[in-house]
Structures are given as structure tokens and as C-alpha cells.
Amino acid sequence: MASIEVNGKTYETDEEGYLVNLADWNAEVANYIAQTEKINMTDQHWEVVNYLREYFEEYQIAPAVRVLTKAIGKKFGAEKGNSEYLYGLFPYGPGKQACKIAGLPKPTGCI
Amino acid sequence: MSEITAPAYRIIPIIPALKPGAMESARSFVANDKIQETIGFPGQLVDNWHDRAIVKMGELLGKYRSLKVYMDACVHCGACSDKCHYFIGTQDPKNMPVARQDLMRSVYRRYFTLPGKLFPKLVGARDLTREVLDEWYTYFYQCSECRRCSVFCPYGIDTAEVTMAAREILDSVGYGQKYSNEIIGKVHKIGNNLGLPGPALLDTLQGLEEDVKEASGFDVRFPIDVKGAEVLLITPSADFFAEPHIDSLIGYAKVFHATGTSWTLSSKASEGGNFGLFIGNYEHMRKIALRIREAALELGVKRIVVGECGHAWRVAYSFWNTLTGVGEGADENDRFAMMLQKQLDHRYKQPVHICEFTWDMIEKGALSFDKEANDKHIITFHDSCNVARGSRMGEFAGGQFEIPRDIIKAVANNFVEMSLATTREQTFCCGGGGGLLTDDLLDLRVKGALPRMEVLQQVVDEHGVNFMATICAICKAQFTKIMPIYGFDRRMVGGVHQLVSNAIRLGAK
């Protein structure tokens, strides 16, 4: 099993660097994973990551891209409620890359 | 991860120069013991893998007469060799369909033919060593089972079936693929490939009702688990989740709305896809398909309609009848299959593809369109492999090619064909089918898309094409991901029912 080390503590990940245990997640781990994805976490990134975690807590899955864009638009301003904005923040795709930073499991399937 | 780049377009599309071993390190992640055991396969490579693999191979050769014919019939004429998109894109000779099959054929000769048993070297027979097994894993997970090579084989060898058999043998000795097998576990447990639980699905559908109301002014419903509905829609779960997939889901709902059809989705059968096909495992394929039968019986529906998913339609069209009793030919001793046979309305085709449903309604005059709504698009159509070569639509040969195109022409003004050598039955795979739509194979996926991207570029240059429609969730996800690497906008890809959705009149008629 793969792992990452942040501030002297070891966290188990899968082959692709997704956290294995959801409970392991914290801001430092998120920052660390973001760095490995070449993303510099700004307030805008955190808005998305925090929303993903909230949604996951309720539904046990990441939100659909459309649900995510709508929610971000409603919460943080209409100019942020589109997938271009989200791709701007997470170039590898908001679904997978933002989930990884948020410590959520990778969405699978034909997506 | 090193930067993945697109290969250069070929100036003259001829057989590329060989690069032996070019893709030998492109191996998708192996499933861990948890994933394997969840779906009943050994967790790790078993100690006596060699003997068990040979026994399994013998079992498959006995069970599937076709496999034995395919092992024996090949004369190495080479007609298939340059027909595979992965060979064209990677130049690895083991991605020539004939060479890929020979990874298994050489082992078959050694253990199942007399000359191979006696004089292995003379007939190209090989022992099944660990190296050979690893080679199987590597290269049988570089085949998307698209069957383009089979179209050109003078003996009609279905190379996809060879790949499926190899994967089945690998799984049986504890050597499975993470991507496919994790997904199969999720369908059995939660009901769909994504692992989307009922409440999340409900929340998403409610959100869609609001969105469509806001955009169109009409109360288009996205019903779920409605008993007594006429139609049960079975669609890939990506339609609930991903872009551009969800726009086609909106299209289906609008078609049902505009035609006054009562319909429902099912939280139990919230997946059209069936990865059991990809790994060649009949039991999993059946178990996945049975969720649909259970849902249909519980909800008491009269018709089953399948959404835009390539291999879902292949499984539905070609296998659902004997697997579940949807369509003609169910096992007479299968009580539930017989119940379903009685329940379904046989004045209609069972199952029916959403494109057949929509086209039928268009022909009857039950739908009307503002075609100008699609005028910003110059559209081409990418035939999805499993629809093109594994199924049919309508009442005439080639209906699976004509009907989606007819729909596009009915809802839009600008339609252009790509090169005929790459469409219809000769269509190229998107590069992500058959269980390869995973990030760990992205390099292969990008390379495998080369021949499709070459001809897309042609129609972009010559006709200004800016939209490629397709009717498969895998194609949509694959193109959205890899097209930016070729310099195209990811929003150039979408579904046929996305175009329907843009143009359909909800109030009139």
C-alpha cells in the first residue's frame, strides 16, 4: 500500500494518491495533495473542497458536476457557478482532482 | 506523472513503423485483495496459478466453441494488423490484433494441440510462464474489445472474445484489474458503477427538474421508482453525474414529457453499463442484468428503454433475452423471466434504444423541433463500437447507423460525415472502451484516439465541425478527457439527445 508523509505523520493512500481513510483528512494533508497536483490552494479552492466534504458527509458520494457548479454558484456568487470556473481551479477536472484534495474516494465509472 | 502528449497526426495513414515494447510498461492497476474477494475472485495470484489457468482455459474452450475456433482458425494473413487504433497510436507490435491473440494462441497450442505438446518450438507454442501471464495482463488490458479488427478478418475471428477469455482466466487465478472489478463490486452493492446511493440520485434529479424549469419554463419530471409507469429507463449512471452526459438525460426526459409517456428511473437498477461483459464473466454479467429484471418486475413497467451507452445496448440487445427474459428467447424454466415476458407489452420491441424511441416518435409526428436552436453547431457523428458492431436498431440492417443520424438531421441543420473508412461498421473506438477508461491508462487512451482525432481534424478543417455527437457514456468521457490534449475544446463532445434537448418543443403538439 502506498502512503504519503505530512508533518512527520504517515497517511495511507491508494496507488493514485487518494486517501484510504476519510478520517485522516485535514487541511495540511489537503495542501500536501494539492501540491502534488501542482495546485496552489487559494480561498476559491477551499470553497470547492469544503463544499465537497459537506456534500459527501450527507450523501456518501461526491456531487455530480452539475450539482457542484450550481451549489458553488449559489453559495459564492453566480460568476463561479459554471464548469469553466471549476476547470480553471482544478485543470484535471473538478470531479476527480478536487475530490482527491478533499480526501474523498475517487469517483468511478464512465466519467 | 510525466506529461502526456498527443502523438503527431500521420501525414499518410499507412501502417506505422514498429516500436517493439513501446507499451510494455503501460499496465493498469491490479485489483487488490479486497476488490477481488468482494466479487468472488481470489484476492492475490494463487500459488498454483499455472495449473488453474490451464484448467480454466480448457473449461472456456469446452464451453465456448467459438473460442476454440478462433484459436485454431487464424492463418496469420495480417489483415487485422493495422486495423487497431491502439496499434496505430502506440506502434507496439503486440497491439496488432493478431499478435495480441497469439499471446493466448501460443499457450493454447502448447497445452491443447498435439503438435504443440510434442514439438512446441516448431509450431510457436509457449509454456505459460509468469512472464507470459504478465504479458497477458499488460496487453489484454490494452484492447478495448471494440471488434474493428474482426470486421476485416476473413475468418471472422472475434478478437474481443479472445480478450474476454484471457481476462476471465486472469481473474480466476487472482490477477484482476482494479478499474473494472471495483466497479463491478459497486454495482452489486449499490446499484451503479459510480456508487451513487439513492438519496444522492434523488437530490440530483430534483435539481435537474429545477434547472429545466428555469431554462424552459416547463415542468419536465425526472421520476424515480414510480410503480405502474409504462417505461423503465435504464441508462449509464454517468448520465446522472458527468458532463456532457447529463445533458442527454435531460433530452430523454424532454422526449418523454413531450410525448406524454409515463416513465421512471429505478434506484435499484440505476446502471445501464455492464462491466461483466468487459471481463468476460458470464455470472457477473447476468447478476448485473438481473437487477434490471428485479426492478422491472417490482415497478410493473410495460417497456424497457435503454439510454445512450454503447456496451449497455450491446448487452441489452444481444444478451438480455437469455440473461433475464427481456426480449424473445427466455429460458422456459426461468420463472421470473417468464413473469417478465408476460408483463412486458410485446406490441413494442423489447428492449428498445432511446434513439429508436425518439425516432419512432419523430416519424409519428409526435415531436417537433426548432432546428435553429442547434445552428451554432456543425455536427458530426462518432459511431460507438458496441452499438455499431454489437447490436442493431430499427427494423432494417444498418438501423444502428441511420437512426442516430436521422435524429440529428431532424433536430439540427448542419450535419457532416467523417471519412467513411472510420464510421459505421468501420468506426474506430474512442480509445477508452472495454474497461480501459481509467486514469492509469491515460497515455494509452490518448494514443488510441489518434485515428479518430485525425479524421475529426479533417472535418474541422474542411467543414468547420464544432460538435461531435455520440451515444455512449464511455465515448463522451474519453473524448472530453483526451480531446484537449489534441488541441480541441472538450465541449465539442456531446450526446445525440443533448441536441434533441436543445431543439425540442415542449409546449407544442
Interface residues (C-beta under 8 A of the other chain):
Chain A: E15 E16 E58 Y59 Q60 I61 P63 A64 V65 R66 V67 K70 S83 G93 G95 K96 P107 T108 G109 C110 I111
Chain B: F29 K178 Y179 E182 I183 K186 N192 N193 L194 G195 L196 P197 P199 A200 D203 T204 G207 L208 D211 P236 S237 A238 F240 F241 A242 E243 H245 I246 G273 C309 L437 D439 D440 A473 I474 K476 A477 K481
